[in-house]
Amino acid sequence: MDESFGRSRRVLTKQDYSRVFAKPRRTASRAFTVLACQSTSAHGRLGLAVSKKVDKRAVKRNQIKRLARESFRRNAIRNHPVDLVVIARPPAAKMPAHALLQALDNHWDQLISWHRSLKQGT
């Protein structure tokens, strides 16, 4: 399985982000809000939003982004044509890495179920 995270796997442009923010499927937890919408590409794409409100230190914000990318790379959601934007919340900065990964796995599971229901037309 290819686990790269090239440009084709990222939400990059303002238009892409705007499309996700316009009419998203939303899941929320203590650490993250994840927005999703049908993708124009054949596979999943990930966008990240980790503001200074989450943690003033860039090191911590970058760690959260690395964990989100790693979770996305290793999960089946990447094979579904869904654009995702992960928005970190301030409690994420104080949570251990394993808890953040578990929270993201829960989001991916919910979104896979949502995408499957779209494909079935229910």
C-alpha positions in Angstrom: 0.0 0.0 0.0 1.3 3.4 -1.0 1.5 5.6 2.1 3.0 8.7 0.5 1.5 12.1 1.2 2.2 14.0 -2.0 0.5 17.1 -3.4 -2.4 15.0 -4.9 -3.3 13.8 -1.3 -3.6 17.4 0.1 -6.3 20.0 0.1 -4.2 22.9 -1.2 -6.1 25.8 -2.7 -8.4 28.4 -1.2 -11.1 27.1 -3.5 -10.7 23.6 -2.2 -10.9 24.7 1.4 -13.9 26.9 0.7 -15.7 24.0 -0.9 -15.1 21.8 2.2 -16.2 24.7 4.5 -19.4 25.4 2.4 -21.4 22.3 3.1 -19.4 19.9 5.2 -20.2 16.7 7.0 -18.9 17.5 10.5 -17.6 15.3 13.2 -16.3 16.7 16.5 -14.4 15.5 19.5 -12.5 17.2 22.4 -9.3 17.5 20.3 -10.5 17.9 16.7 -13.3 19.0 14.4 -13.1 17.2 11.1 -15.0 18.6 8.1 -15.6 16.4 5.0 -17.2 16.6 1.6 -17.2 14.6 -1.6 -13.9 15.0 -3.4 -13.3 15.9 -7.0 -10.4 13.5 -7.1 -10.4 9.7 -7.1 -9.0 9.5 -3.6 -9.0 11.2 -0.2 -7.3 14.5 0.4 -6.3 16.1 3.7 -6.2 19.7 4.8 -5.0 20.9 8.2 -5.8 23.9 10.3 -3.9 24.3 13.6 -3.9 27.9 14.8 -1.9 29.7 17.4 -5.0 29.4 19.6 -4.2 25.7 19.9 -0.7 26.3 21.2 1.5 29.3 20.8 4.6 27.1 20.2 5.1 26.1 16.6 6.8 22.9 17.7 3.6 21.6 19.3 1.4 22.8 16.4 3.7 21.0 14.0 3.6 17.8 16.1 -0.2 17.8 16.0 -0.1 18.2 12.2 2.4 15.4 11.8 0.2 13.1 13.9 -2.9 14.0 11.7 -0.9 13.3 8.5 0.4 10.0 9.9 -3.1 8.9 10.9 -4.5 9.8 7.5 -1.7 7.9 5.7 -2.4 4.8 7.7 -6.2 4.8 7.5 -8.6 3.5 4.9 -10.3 7.0 4.6 -7.5 7.9 2.2 -9.0 5.5 -0.4 -12.4 7.1 -0.4 -13.0 10.2 -2.6 -13.5 12.6 0.3 -11.8 15.9 1.0 -11.1 16.4 4.7 -10.1 19.4 6.8 -8.9 18.6 10.3 -9.2 21.6 12.7 -7.3 21.2 15.9 -8.8 22.5 19.2 -6.9 23.8 22.2 -7.2 20.6 24.3 -5.2 18.8 21.6 -2.0 20.5 22.7 -2.3 18.9 26.2 -3.3 15.4 25.1 -0.8 12.6 24.6 -0.1 11.4 21.1 -1.9 8.1 21.5 -5.1 9.9 22.5 -4.9 12.2 19.5 -4.4 9.2 17.2 -7.4 7.4 18.8 -9.5 10.5 18.4 -8.6 10.7 14.7 -9.3 7.0 14.1 -12.8 7.6 15.6 -13.3 10.5 13.1 -12.1 8.4 10.2 -14.5 5.5 11.2 -17.5 7.9 11.3 -16.6 9.4 8.0 -16.1 6.1 6.3 -19.6 5.1 7.4 -21.0 8.4 6.1 -19.3 7.9 2.8 -20.6 4.3 2.4 -24.1 5.5 3.2 -23.8 8.1 0.4 -22.7 5.5 -2.1 -25.7 3.3 -1.1 -28.1 6.3 -1.4 -29.5 6.2 2.1 
